[in-house]
């Protein structure tokens, strides 16, 4: 006669497999809860790092934009007081020499 432990699956009939003891069940449950807690912690830390990096990228972009604006030369129109000096200079220069390519 084959003895089957109560609660054992049919495939283990006759091998005397006992159900999981309460301590092992509690340990398995604690491990699963620990794994879930670690996943949640990892997700929160990852989100915080992404937000921090996004802020750093935005700050660097703003700094780069400011630097690019400072490097562009400011073109001001000639002043009225400069007109006679410019006219005198232009008289002594051929037209091709006064035109500069962009």
C-alpha distances in whole Angstrom, upper triangle without the diagonal:
4,7,10,13,15,18,16,17,15,16,15,11,9,12,13,16,18,21,24,26,29,31,30,30,34,35,34,36,39,39,39,42,43,43,45,47,48,49,51,53,53,54,57,58,59,61,63,64,64,67,68,69,70,73,74,74,76,79,79,80,83,84,84,86,88,89,90,92,94,94,96,100,102,104,107,110,114,116,119,121,119,121,124,123,120,123,125,122,121,125,125,121,121,119,116,116,115,112,109,106,103
4,6,10,13,15,13,14,12,13,11,8,5,9,9,12,14,17,21,22,26,28,27,27,30,31,30,32,35,35,35,38,40,40,41,44,45,45,47,49,50,51,53,55,55,57,59,60,61,63,65,65,66,69,70,71,73,75,75,76,79,80,80,82,85,85,86,88,90,91,92,96,98,101,104,107,110,112,115,117,115,117,120,119,116,119,121,118,118,121,121,118,117,115,112,112,111,109,105,102,99
4,7,9,12,11,13,11,13,10,7,6,8,7,10,11,14,18,19,22,25,24,24,27,28,27,29,32,32,33,35,37,37,39,41,42,43,45,47,47,49,51,52,53,55,57,58,59,61,63,63,65,67,68,69,71,73,73,74,77,78,79,80,83,84,84,87,89,89,91,95,96,99,102,105,108,110,114,115,114,116,119,117,115,118,120,117,116,120,120,117,116,114,111,111,110,107,104,101,98
4,6,8,7,9,8,10,8,5,6,7,6,8,9,11,15,17,20,22,21,21,24,26,24,26,29,29,29,32,34,34,35,38,39,39,41,44,44,45,48,49,50,51,54,55,55,57,59,60,61,64,65,65,67,69,70,71,73,75,75,77,79,80,81,83,85,86,87,91,93,96,98,101,105,107,110,112,110,112,115,114,112,114,117,114,113,117,117,113,113,111,108,108,107,104,101,98,95
4,6,6,9,10,12,9,8,8,9,6,6,6,8,12,13,16,19,18,18,21,22,21,23,26,26,27,29,31,31,33,35,36,37,39,41,42,43,45,47,47,49,51,52,53,55,57,58,59,61,62,63,65,67,68,69,71,73,73,75,77,78,79,81,83,84,85,89,91,94,96,99,103,105,108,110,108,110,113,112,110,113,115,112,111,115,115,112,111,109,107,106,105,103,99,96,93
4,6,9,10,13,11,10,11,12,10,9,8,8,11,13,15,18,18,17,20,22,21,22,25,26,26,28,30,31,31,34,36,36,38,40,41,42,44,46,46,48,50,51,52,54,56,57,58,60,62,62,64,66,67,68,70,72,73,74,76,77,78,80,82,83,85,88,90,93,95,98,102,104,107,109,107,109,113,111,109,112,114,111,111,114,114,111,111,109,106,106,105,102,99,96,93
4,6,9,12,10,10,13,13,11,9,8,6,10,12,14,17,16,15,18,20,18,19,23,23,23,25,28,28,28,31,33,33,34,37,38,38,41,42,43,44,47,48,49,51,52,53,54,57,58,59,61,63,64,65,67,68,69,71,73,74,75,77,79,80,81,85,86,89,92,95,98,100,104,105,104,106,109,108,105,108,110,108,107,111,111,108,107,105,103,102,101,98,95,92,89
4,6,8,7,7,10,10,8,6,7,6,10,13,15,18,16,15,19,20,18,20,23,23,23,26,28,28,29,31,33,33,35,37,38,38,41,43,43,44,47,48,49,51,53,53,54,57,58,59,61,63,63,64,67,68,69,70,73,74,74,77,79,79,81,85,86,89,92,95,98,100,103,105,104,105,109,107,105,108,110,107,107,110,110,107,107,104,102,101,101,98,94,91,88
4,6,6,7,10,11,11,9,10,9,12,16,18,20,18,17,21,22,19,21,24,24,23,26,28,28,28,31,33,32,34,37,37,38,40,42,42,44,46,47,48,50,52,52,53,56,57,58,60,62,63,63,66,67,68,69,72,73,73,75,77,78,79,83,85,88,90,93,97,99,102,104,102,104,107,106,103,106,108,106,105,109,108,105,105,102,100,100,99,96,93,90,87
4,5,5,9,10,11,10,12,13,16,19,22,24,22,21,25,25,23,25,28,28,27,30,32,31,32,35,36,36,38,40,41,41,44,46,45,47,50,50,51,53,55,55,56,59,60,61,62,65,65,66,69,70,70,72,75,75,76,78,80,81,82,86,88,90,93,96,99,101,105,106,105,107,110,108,106,109,111,108,107,111,111,107,107,104,102,102,101,98,95,92,89
4,6,9,9,11,10,13,14,16,19,22,24,22,21,25,25,23,25,28,27,26,30,31,30,31,35,35,35,37,40,39,40,43,45,44,46,49,49,50,52,54,54,55,58,59,59,61,64,64,65,67,69,69,71,73,74,74,77,79,79,81,84,86,89,92,95,98,100,104,105,104,105,108,107,104,107,109,106,106,109,109,106,105,103,100,100,99,96,93,90,87
4,6,6,7,7,10,11,14,17,20,22,19,19,23,23,21,24,27,26,26,29,30,30,31,34,35,35,37,39,39,40,43,45,44,46,49,49,50,53,54,55,56,59,59,60,62,64,65,65,68,69,70,71,74,75,75,78,80,80,81,85,87,90,93,96,99,101,105,106,105,106,109,108,105,108,110,107,107,110,110,107,106,104,101,101,100,98,94,91,88
4,6,7,8,11,13,16,18,22,24,22,22,25,26,24,26,29,29,29,32,34,33,34,37,38,38,40,43,43,44,46,48,48,50,52,53,53,56,58,58,59,62,63,63,65,68,68,69,72,73,73,75,77,78,79,81,83,83,85,89,91,93,96,99,102,105,108,110,108,110,113,111,109,112,114,111,110,114,114,110,110,108,105,105,104,101,98,95,92
4,6,8,11,14,17,19,23,24,23,23,27,27,26,28,31,31,31,34,35,35,37,39,40,40,43,45,45,46,49,50,50,52,55,55,56,58,60,60,62,64,65,66,68,70,70,71,74,75,76,77,80,80,81,84,85,86,87,91,93,96,99,102,105,107,111,112,111,112,116,114,111,114,116,113,113,116,116,113,112,110,107,107,106,104,100,97,94
4,6,9,12,15,17,21,22,20,21,24,24,23,26,28,28,28,31,33,32,34,37,37,38,40,42,42,44,46,47,48,50,52,52,53,56,57,58,59,62,63,63,65,67,68,69,71,73,73,75,77,78,78,81,83,83,85,89,91,93,96,99,103,105,108,110,108,110,113,111,109,112,114,111,110,114,113,110,110,108,105,105,104,101,98,95,92
4,6,10,12,14,18,19,18,19,22,23,22,24,27,27,27,30,31,31,33,36,36,37,39,41,42,43,46,47,47,49,51,52,53,55,57,57,59,61,62,63,65,67,68,69,71,73,73,75,77,78,79,81,83,83,85,89,91,94,96,100,103,105,108,110,108,110,113,111,109,112,114,111,111,115,114,111,111,108,106,105,105,102,99,96,93
4,7,9,11,15,17,15,15,19,19,18,21,23,23,23,26,28,28,29,32,33,33,36,37,38,39,42,43,43,45,48,48,49,52,53,54,55,58,59,59,61,63,64,65,68,69,69,71,73,74,75,77,79,80,81,85,87,90,93,96,99,101,105,106,104,106,110,108,106,109,111,108,107,111,111,107,107,105,102,102,101,98,95,92,89
4,6,8,12,14,12,13,16,17,16,18,21,21,22,24,26,27,28,30,31,32,34,36,37,38,40,42,43,44,46,47,48,51,52,53,54,57,58,59,61,62,63,64,67,68,69,71,73,74,75,77,78,79,81,85,86,89,92,95,99,100,104,105,104,106,109,107,105,108,110,107,107,111,110,107,107,105,103,102,101,98,95,92,89
4,6,9,12,10,10,13,14,14,15,18,19,19,21,23,24,25,27,29,29,31,33,34,35,37,39,40,41,43,45,46,48,49,50,52,54,55,56,58,60,61,62,64,65,66,68,70,71,72,74,76,77,78,82,84,87,89,92,96,98,101,102,101,103,106,105,103,106,108,105,105,108,108,105,105,103,100,100,99,96,93,90,87
4,6,8,6,6,10,11,10,12,15,15,16,18,20,20,22,24,25,26,28,30,31,32,34,36,37,38,40,41,43,45,46,47,49,51,52,53,55,56,57,59,61,62,63,65,67,68,69,71,73,73,75,79,81,84,86,90,93,95,98,99,98,100,103,102,100,103,105,102,102,105,105,102,102,100,97,97,96,93,90,87,84
4,6,5,6,9,10,11,12,14,16,17,18,20,21,23,24,26,27,29,30,32,33,35,36,38,39,41,42,44,45,47,48,50,51,52,54,56,57,58,60,62,63,64,66,68,69,70,72,74,74,76,80,82,85,87,91,94,95,99,100,99,101,104,103,101,104,106,103,103,107,106,103,104,101,99,98,97,95,91,89,86
4,6,5,6,9,10,10,12,14,15,16,18,20,21,22,24,26,27,28,30,32,33,34,36,37,39,40,42,43,45,46,48,49,51,52,54,55,57,58,60,61,62,64,66,67,68,70,72,73,75,79,80,83,86,89,92,94,97,98,97,99,103,101,99,102,104,102,102,105,105,102,102,100,98,97,96,94,90,88,84
4,5,5,6,9,10,10,12,14,15,16,18,20,21,22,24,26,27,28,30,31,32,34,36,37,38,40,42,43,44,46,48,49,50,52,54,55,56,58,59,61,62,64,65,67,69,70,71,73,77,78,81,84,87,90,92,95,96,95,98,101,99,97,101,102,100,100,104,103,100,101,99,96,95,94,92,89,86,83
4,5,5,6,9,10,10,12,14,15,16,18,20,21,23,24,25,27,29,30,31,33,35,36,37,39,41,42,43,45,46,47,49,51,52,53,55,57,58,59,61,63,64,65,67,68,69,71,75,77,80,82,86,89,91,94,95,94,96,99,98,96,99,101,98,98,102,101,98,99,96,94,93,92,90,86,84,81
4,5,5,6,9,10,11,12,14,15,17,18,20,21,23,24,26,27,29,30,32,33,35,36,38,39,41,42,43,45,47,48,50,51,52,54,56,57,58,60,62,63,64,66,68,69,71,74,76,79,81,85,88,89,93,94,93,95,98,97,95,98,100,97,97,101,101,98,98,96,93,93,91,89,86,83,80
4,6,5,6,9,10,10,12,14,15,16,18,20,21,22,24,26,27,28,30,32,33,34,36,37,39,40,42,43,45,46,48,49,51,52,54,55,56,58,60,61,62,64,66,67,69,73,74,77,80,83,86,88,91,92,91,93,97,95,93,96,98,96,96,99,99,96,97,94,92,91,90,88,84,82,79
4,5,5,6,9,10,10,12,14,15,16,18,20,21,22,24,26,27,28,30,31,32,34,36,37,38,40,42,43,44,46,48,49,50,52,53,54,56,58,59,61,63,64,65,67,71,72,75,78,81,84,86,90,91,90,92,95,93,91,95,96,94,94,97,97,94,95,92,90,89,88,86,82,80,77
4,5,5,6,9,10,11,12,14,15,17,19,20,21,23,24,26,27,29,30,31,33,35,36,37,39,41,42,43,45,47,48,49,51,52,53,55,57,58,59,61,63,64,66,69,71,74,77,80,83,85,88,90,88,90,94,92,90,93,95,92,92,96,96,93,93,91,88,88,87,84,81,78,75
4,5,5,6,9,10,11,12,14,15,17,18,20,21,23,24,26,27,29,30,32,33,35,36,37,39,41,42,44,45,46,48,50,51,52,54,56,57,58,60,62,63,65,68,70,73,75,79,82,83,87,88,87,89,92,91,89,92,94,91,91,95,95,92,92,90,88,87,86,83,80,77,74
4,5,5,6,9,10,10,12,14,15,16,18,20,21,22,24,26,27,28,30,31,33,34,36,37,39,40,42,43,44,46,48,49,50,52,54,55,56,58,60,61,63,67,68,71,74,77,80,82,85,86,85,87,91,89,87,90,92,90,90,93,93,90,91,89,86,85,84,82,79,76,73
4,5,5,6,9,10,10,12,14,15,16,18,20,21,22,24,26,27,28,30,31,32,34,36,37,38,40,42,43,44,46,47,49,50,52,53,55,57,58,59,61,65,66,69,72,75,78,80,84,85,84,86,89,87,85,89,90,88,88,91,91,88,88,86,84,83,82,80,76,74,71
4,5,5,6,9,10,11,12,14,15,17,19,20,21,23,24,26,27,29,30,31,33,35,36,37,39,41,42,43,45,47,47,49,51,52,53,55,57,58,60,64,65,68,71,74,77,79,82,84,82,84,88,86,84,87,89,87,86,90,90,87,87,85,83,82,81,78,75,72,69
4,5,5,6,9,10,11,12,14,15,17,18,20,21,23,24,26,27,29,30,31,33,35,36,38,39,40,42,44,45,46,48,50,51,52,54,56,57,59,62,64,67,69,73,76,77,81,82,81,83,86,85,83,86,88,86,85,89,89,86,87,84,82,81,80,78,74,72,69
4,5,5,6,9,10,10,12,14,15,16,18,20,21,22,24,26,27,28,30,32,33,34,36,37,39,40,42,43,44,46,48,49,50,52,54,55,57,61,62,65,68,71,74,76,79,80,79,81,85,83,81,84,86,84,84,87,87,84,85,83,80,80,78,76,73,70,67
4,5,5,6,9,10,10,12,14,15,16,18,20,21,22,24,26,27,28,30,31,32,34,36,37,38,41,42,43,45,46,47,49,51,52,53,55,59,60,64,66,69,73,74,78,79,78,80,83,81,79,83,85,82,82,86,85,82,83,80,78,77,76,74,70,68,65
4,5,5,6,9,10,11,12,14,15,17,18,20,21,23,24,26,27,29,30,31,33,35,36,37,39,41,42,43,45,46,48,50,51,52,54,58,59,62,65,68,71,73,76,78,77,78,82,80,78,81,84,81,81,84,84,81,82,79,77,77,75,73,70,67,64
4,5,5,6,9,10,11,12,14,15,17,18,20,21,22,24,26,27,29,30,32,33,35,36,38,39,40,42,44,45,46,48,50,51,53,56,58,61,63,67,70,71,75,76,75,77,80,79,77,80,82,80,80,83,83,81,81,79,77,76,74,72,69,66,63
4,5,5,6,9,10,10,12,14,15,16,18,20,21,22,24,26,27,28,30,31,32,34,36,37,38,40,42,43,44,46,48,49,51,54,56,59,62,65,68,70,73,74,73,75,79,77,75,78,80,78,78,81,81,78,79,76,74,73,72,70,66,64,61
4,5,5,6,9,10,10,12,14,15,16,18,20,21,22,24,26,27,28,30,31,33,35,36,37,39,41,42,43,45,46,47,49,53,54,58,60,63,67,68,72,73,72,74,77,76,74,77,79,76,76,80,79,77,77,75,72,72,70,68,65,62,59
4,5,5,6,9,10,11,12,14,15,17,18,20,21,23,24,26,27,29,30,31,33,35,36,37,39,41,42,44,45,47,48,52,53,56,59,62,65,67,70,72,71,73,76,74,73,76,78,75,75,79,79,76,76,74,72,71,70,67,64,62,58
4,5,5,6,8,10,11,12,14,15,16,18,20,21,23,24,26,27,28,30,32,33,34,36,38,39,40,42,44,45,47,51,52,55,57,61,64,65,69,70,69,71,74,73,71,74,76,74,74,78,77,75,75,73,71,70,69,66,63,61,57
4,6,5,6,8,10,10,12,14,15,16,18,20,21,22,24,26,27,28,30,31,32,34,36,37,38,40,42,43,45,49,50,53,56,59,62,64,67,69,67,69,73,71,69,72,74,72,72,75,75,72,73,71,68,67,66,64,61,58,55
4,6,5,6,9,10,11,12,14,15,16,18,20,21,22,24,26,27,29,30,31,33,35,36,37,39,41,42,44,47,49,52,54,57,61,62,66,67,66,68,71,70,68,71,73,70,70,74,74,71,71,69,67,66,65,62,59,57,53
4,5,5,6,9,10,11,12,14,15,17,18,20,21,23,24,26,27,29,30,32,33,35,36,38,39,41,43,46,47,50,53,56,59,61,64,65,65,67,70,68,67,70,72,69,69,73,73,70,71,69,67,66,64,62,59,57,53
4,5,5,6,9,10,10,12,14,15,16,18,20,21,22,24,26,27,28,30,32,33,34,36,38,39,41,44,46,49,52,55,58,59,63,64,63,65,68,67,65,68,70,68,68,72,71,69,69,67,65,64,63,60,57,55,52
4,5,5,6,9,10,10,12,14,15,16,18,20,21,22,24,26,27,28,30,31,32,35,36,37,39,43,44,47,50,53,56,58,62,63,62,64,67,65,63,67,68,66,66,69,69,66,67,65,63,62,60,58,55,52,49
4,5,5,6,9,10,10,12,14,15,17,18,20,21,23,24,26,27,29,30,31,33,35,36,38,41,43,46,48,51,55,56,60,61,60,62,65,64,62,65,67,65,64,68,68,66,66,64,62,61,59,57,54,52,48
4,5,5,6,9,10,11,12,14,15,17,18,20,21,23,24,26,27,29,30,32,33,35,37,40,41,45,47,50,53,55,58,59,59,61,64,62,61,64,66,63,64,67,67,65,65,63,61,60,59,56,53,51,48
4,5,5,6,8,10,10,12,14,15,16,18,20,21,22,24,26,27,28,30,32,33,35,38,40,43,46,49,52,54,57,58,57,59,62,61,59,62,64,61,62,65,65,62,63,61,59,58,57,54,51,49,45
4,5,5,6,9,10,10,12,14,15,16,18,20,21,22,24,25,27,28,30,31,33,37,38,41,44,47,50,52,56,57,56,58,61,59,57,60,62,60,60,64,63,61,61,59,57,56,55,52,49,47,43
4,5,5,6,9,10,11,12,14,15,17,18,20,21,23,24,26,27,29,30,32,36,37,40,42,45,49,50,54,55,54,56,59,58,56,59,61,59,59,63,63,60,61,58,57,56,54,52,49,46,43
4,5,5,6,9,10,11,12,14,15,17,18,20,21,23,24,26,27,29,31,34,35,39,41,45,48,49,53,54,53,55,58,56,55,58,60,58,58,62,61,59,60,57,56,55,53,51,48,46,42
4,5,5,6,9,10,10,12,14,15,16,18,20,21,22,24,26,27,29,32,34,37,40,43,46,48,51,52,51,53,57,55,53,56,58,55,56,59,59,56,57,55,53,52,50,48,45,43,39
4,5,5,6,9,10,11,12,14,15,16,18,20,21,23,25,26,27,31,32,35,38,41,44,46,50,51,50,52,55,53,52,55,57,54,54,58,58,55,56,53,52,51,49,47,44,41,38
4,5,5,6,9,10,11,12,14,15,17,18,20,21,23,25,26,30,31,34,36,40,43,44,48,49,48,50,53,52,50,53,55,53,53,57,57,54,55,53,51,50,48,46,43,41,38
4,5,5,6,9,10,11,12,14,15,16,18,20,21,23,25,28,30,33,35,39,42,43,47,48,47,49,52,50,49,52,54,51,52,55,55,53,53,51,50,48,47,45,42,40,36
4,5,5,6,9,10,10,12,14,15,16,18,20,21,23,26,28,31,34,37,40,42,46,47,45,47,51,49,47,50,52,50,50,53,53,51,51,49,47,46,44,42,39,37,34
4,5,5,6,9,10,10,12,14,15,17,19,20,22,25,26,29,32,35,38,40,43,45,43,45,49,47,46,49,51,48,48,52,52,50,50,48,46,45,44,41,38,36,33
4,5,5,6,9,10,11,12,14,15,17,19,21,24,25,28,31,34,37,38,42,43,42,44,47,46,44,48,49,47,47,51,51,49,50,47,46,45,43,41,38,36,33
4,5,5,6,9,10,10,12,14,15,16,19,22,24,27,30,33,36,38,41,42,41,43,46,44,43,46,48,45,45,49,49,46,47,45,44,42,41,39,36,34,30
4,5,5,6,9,10,10,12,14,15,17,21,22,25,28,31,34,36,40,41,39,41,45,43,41,44,46,44,44,47,47,45,45,43,42,40,39,37,33,32,28
4,5,5,6,9,10,11,13,14,16,19,20,23,26,29,32,34,37,38,37,39,43,41,40,43,45,42,43,46,47,44,45,43,41,40,38,36,33,32,28
4,5,5,6,9,10,11,12,15,18,19,23,25,29,31,33,37,37,36,39,42,40,38,42,43,41,41,45,45,43,44,42,40,39,37,35,32,31,27
4,5,5,6,9,10,11,13,16,18,21,24,28,30,32,36,37,35,37,41,39,37,40,42,39,39,43,43,40,41,39,38,36,35,33,30,28,24
4,5,5,6,9,10,11,15,16,19,22,25,28,30,34,35,33,35,39,37,35,38,40,38,38,42,42,39,40,38,36,35,33,31,28,27,23
4,5,5,6,9,10,13,14,18,20,24,26,28,32,33,31,34,37,35,34,37,39,36,37,41,41,38,39,37,36,35,33,31,28,27,24
4,5,5,6,9,12,14,17,20,24,26,28,32,32,31,33,36,34,32,36,38,35,35,39,39,37,38,36,34,33,31,29,26,25,22
4,5,5,7,10,12,15,18,22,25,27,30,31,30,32,35,33,31,34,36,33,33,37,37,34,35,33,32,30,29,27,24,22,19
4,6,6,9,10,13,16,19,22,24,27,29,27,29,32,31,29,32,34,32,32,36,36,34,35,32,31,30,28,26,23,22,19
4,6,8,9,13,15,19,21,23,27,27,26,28,31,29,28,31,33,30,31,35,35,33,34,32,31,29,27,26,23,23,19
4,6,9,12,15,19,21,23,27,27,25,28,31,28,27,30,32,29,29,33,33,30,31,30,28,27,25,23,20,20,17
4,6,9,12,16,18,21,24,25,23,25,28,26,24,28,29,27,27,31,31,28,29,27,26,24,22,21,18,17,14
4,6,9,13,15,17,21,22,20,22,25,23,21,24,26,23,23,27,27,25,26,24,24,22,20,18,16,16,13
4,6,10,12,14,18,19,18,20,23,21,19,23,25,23,23,27,27,25,27,25,24,23,20,19,17,17,15
4,7,9,12,15,17,15,16,20,19,16,19,22,20,20,24,24,22,24,21,21,20,17,16,15,15,13
4,6,8,12,14,12,14,17,17,15,18,20,19,19,23,24,22,24,22,22,21,18,17,16,18,16
4,6,9,12,10,11,15,15,12,15,18,17,17,20,22,20,22,20,21,20,16,16,16,18,16
4,7,8,6,7,11,11,9,12,14,14,14,17,19,18,20,18,20,18,15,15,16,18,18
4,5,5,7,10,11,10,12,15,15,16,19,20,20,22,21,23,21,18,19,20,22,21
4,5,5,8,10,10,11,14,15,15,18,20,20,23,21,24,23,19,20,22,24,24
4,6,7,8,10,11,13,14,15,17,19,20,23,22,24,23,19,21,22,26,25
4,6,5,6,9,10,11,12,14,16,17,19,19,21,19,16,18,19,22,22
4,6,5,6,9,10,10,12,15,15,18,17,20,18,15,17,19,22,22
4,5,5,6,9,10,11,13,15,17,17,20,19,16,18,20,24,25
4,5,5,6,9,10,11,13,16,16,19,17,14,17,18,22,23
4,5,5,6,9,10,11,13,13,15,14,11,13,15,19,20
4,5,5,6,9,10,12,12,15,14,11,14,17,20,22
4,5,5,7,9,12,13,16,14,12,16,18,22,24
4,5,6,7,10,11,13,11,9,13,15,19,21
4,5,5,8,8,11,9,7,11,13,17,19
4,6,8,9,12,11,10,14,17,20,22
4,7,9,12,10,10,14,16,20,22
4,6,8,6,7,10,13,16,19
4,6,5,7,9,12,15,18
4,5,5,7,10,13,16
4,6,5,8,10,14
4,6,7,10,14
4,6,10,12
4,7,9
4,6
4
